[in-house]
């Protein structure tokens, strides 16, 4: 295994010697809200576990166990990333079902004191790039609690999509877990076109002048739940919704930039099916309390009133603030973005 470097982070192959440094971090019970398992029973138990993982192979040799300790810019350990790589012969996944040839289950943990800074995205993207280039991994899989919206957004930025029922069949997910998959090249920085929307994007490019491809920004779905994401997509396709709002603090925490005017993004439903290409026509950052009725009406949600906009967006931004360890307030910065649907053209059959 190799030491990996990315955006000021250092990813060190896990060894038993890391137990002394990791134990104080992993005994925090709050880490396990969305993570399987319990805090290590003792330092010695953690050393023994790390010693087993240091072998890098399952006892039967059918899985590669790859684990890295993530160090922050100051050199201190802040979490870990891990992958279980299955050999091309067609080996069983964690729940006893075959996830496909040359696949890997991936996961990450960043300690609470360092969340909301984009470290999880950077570290996971670095690991994925290494898995593809060194181990020839084609399919990536991850299981995430349905209430863990930050991790779902992280996976979406890296090119993952919600798995179909057929793909999840036999994997013994719990009632509150969702399966995410990523085939082909990942999109570590949100600029490469994820495999799940590539053919849709290329069909759009065939109708456009040269140079349009450089304006790609992201592939995304709205909101943080399947019901709302699909409803907002319906409003966009119906011509009712022509604006959206996001929390600037979240962009800053994830190390991402709001889409600039003129950029193009692929809107999908919650499952990752591409539905439309949107062009940003206007963008402005204002305090929550300064969002006005004209913008609320362009968002097209509910009855289109400013009162409705404030009520539902306060609840949404409060959830995002909680994931960042911040308190919402009326002066929190909101990115107010306006857009137009540029593909499919009006009147064309839907995808």
CORKA-V585448 format. One line per field, one symbol per residue. ss: DSSP state (H for helix, E for strand, C for the rest). psi: psi as a letter, one per 30 degrees, with the letter a starting at -180 (. if undefined). burial: + if it has 16 or more other C-alpha atoms within 10 Angstrom, else -. Layout:
ss = ???
psi = ???
burial = ???
This chain:
ss = CCCEEECCEEEEECCHHHHHHHHHHHCCHHHHHCCCCCCCCCHHHHHHHHHHHCCCECCCCCEEEEEEEEECCCCCEEEEEEEEEECCCCCECCCCCECCCCEEEEEEEECHHHCCCCHHHHHHHHHHHHHHHHHCCCEEEEEEECCCHHHHHHHHHCCCEECCHHHHCCCCCCCCEEEEEEECCCCCCCCCCCHHHHHHHHHHHCCCCCCHHHHEEEEECCCCCHHHHHHHHHHHHCCCCCEEEEEHHHHHHHCCCCCCCCCEEEEECCCCCEEEEEEEEEEEEEEHHHCCHHHHHHHCCCCCCHHHHHHHHHHHHHHHHHHHCCCCCCCCEEEEEEEEEEECCCCCCCC
psi = llkkkjhflkjkkklfffeeefefeffjfffgegklalkkeleeeeeeeeeefffgklefgfkkjkkkkkkafgfkkgalllkjkklffilkafggljglkilkklllkklefglgggeeeeeeeeeeeeeeeefhkekkkkkkkffieeeeeeeefggllklleeefkfghklfgkkkklkkaklifggekjkefgeeeeeeeefgllkfeefgkelklllagleeeeeeeeeeeffgekgllkljeeeeeefglkkklkflkljklaffgkkelkkkkfkkkklleffkleeeeefegkbggleeeeeeeeeeefeeeeeffglkklfgkkkjjkklkkfkllkflkl.
burial = ---++---++++++++-++--++-+++---+-------++--+--++--+++++-++----+++++++++++----+++++++++++---+++-----++++++++++++++--++++++++++++++++++--+-++++++++++-++++++++++++++++----+--+-----+++++++-+++++++++++++--++--+--------+--+++++++++----++-++--++--++++++++++++--+---++++-+++++++++++++++++++-+-++-+--+---+++++++--+++--++---+--+++++-++---+---++++++++++-++-------
